[in-house]
C-alpha cells in the first residue's frame, strides 16, 4: 500500500496517524507509547485510529513501508538524469538526499524501528523485504546509467555507506554533519571508479 498518494483522503489520514505515531515512538519508545497517545497527537479519537490500523504493529509496519516508498521515489528521480553527465548528477542527488533526510528525529526513529525488528519477526521481515526492494530498484536504475562491473557490489557499498552515516549521526551528529558531504563525494567517486568497466 502506498502512503504517498497526495489526492486520497484515506492516505492523508493514514499519514497524519503515522506522523503522530512516529513522534510518540521517538519520545517514549514503541512499547512505551500507547494508542491513546497516538490518537491525541494526531487529533483523532482512538476508535478512528483503529479504523485505519488494527494495532501498533500495523502502524510501525506502515512506517517502515512509507520509508521504503519514499526511497523508491528518490531513486525514481535518478531515471530522469541525463546519461552523459549522470555520475556528477548522481553524486549531487545522493548528497542532497542524505543531508536533507538526516536529523536527530529521523535517526531516533530508525533506531526504534531497528530495535523492534530485533524483537518482532514481522517487522524484521518487512525491513529485509524493503531493503531488497530498494536494492533491486537501485540496480535497475543504475545499470544503464553507469557502465560498471560488479554493479550489485557497488549498490551494496552505497547502501552500507548511507546506513553507516545515519548510525554514527545518532551518536555524534556534529561530527557527522561536518564531514558528510566531503565523505559522500569522495567515497562515491572512488566507488564508481573502482567498479568502472574502464578501470
PyMOL commands that set and color helices and strands:
alter all, ss='L'
color gray80, all
select helices_A, chain A and resi 9-28+35-42+46-52+56-78+83-101+104-119+121-143+151-169+173-195
alter helices_A, ss='H'
color red, helices_A
deselect
rebuild
show_as cartoon
